[in-house]
Amino acid sequence: MGYDTVAKTDPDSVMDEEWGGMWFLKEPLAADELGVSVLELEPDGKGMEHDETDTGQEEVYYVVEGRIDVDLTDADETVTLEADEAIRLDPDESRQIQNRYDERAKLVLVGAPL
């Protein structure tokens, strides 16, 4: 078969639902290289601070709903994204996603090796 389908909630969320939810879709889609995740953050919710230096993976974050801040911790800079905006991050860029706003945010996260 030349395609696979998945619902966001087919895999279990890897995040405490108090803060929203995060669903990794790479395995259910049987993707070889491309990682795809859905992240939903409640107000005051945040993702894990990390970089992808070890994996060599660049990432793109696309905001579907709401607004989020991407803290670039090494650069001591914050990028604010609203719905229909995206950011691409180099593997060695340390980052943390935070929802410092009043409504739930929903993002699609995509990553692949360079």
Secondary structure in CASP SS format (residue, H / E / C, confidence):
PFRMAT SS
TARGET T0000
AUTHOR 0000-0000-0000
METHOD secondary structure of the structure
MODEL  1
M C 1.00
G C 1.00
Y C 1.00
D C 1.00
T C 1.00
V C 1.00
A C 1.00
K C 1.00
T C 1.00
D C 1.00
P C 1.00
D C 1.00
S C 1.00
V C 1.00
M C 1.00
D C 1.00
E C 1.00
E C 1.00
W C 1.00
G E 1.00
G E 1.00
M E 1.00
W E 1.00
F E 1.00
L C 1.00
K C 1.00
E C 1.00
P C 1.00
L C 1.00
A C 1.00
A C 1.00
D C 1.00
E C 1.00
L C 1.00
G E 1.00
V E 1.00
S E 1.00
V E 1.00
L E 1.00
E E 1.00
L E 1.00
E C 1.00
P C 1.00
D C 1.00
G C 1.00
K E 1.00
G C 1.00
M C 1.00
E C 1.00
H E 1.00
D C 1.00
E C 1.00
T C 1.00
D C 1.00
T C 1.00
G C 1.00
Q E 1.00
E E 1.00
E E 1.00
V E 1.00
Y E 1.00
Y E 1.00
V E 1.00
V E 1.00
E E 1.00
G C 1.00
R E 1.00
I E 1.00
D E 1.00
V E 1.00
D E 1.00
L E 1.00
T C 1.00
D C 1.00
A C 1.00
D C 1.00
E E 1.00
T E 1.00
V E 1.00
T E 1.00
L E 1.00
E E 1.00
A C 1.00
D C 1.00
E C 1.00
A E 1.00
I E 1.00
R E 1.00
L E 1.00
D C 1.00
P C 1.00
D C 1.00
E C 1.00
S C 1.00
R E 1.00
Q E 1.00
I E 1.00
Q E 1.00
N C 1.00
R C 1.00
Y C 1.00
D C 1.00
E C 1.00
R C 1.00
A E 1.00
K E 1.00
L E 1.00
V E 1.00
L E 1.00
V E 1.00
G E 1.00
A E 1.00
P E 1.00
L C 1.00
END
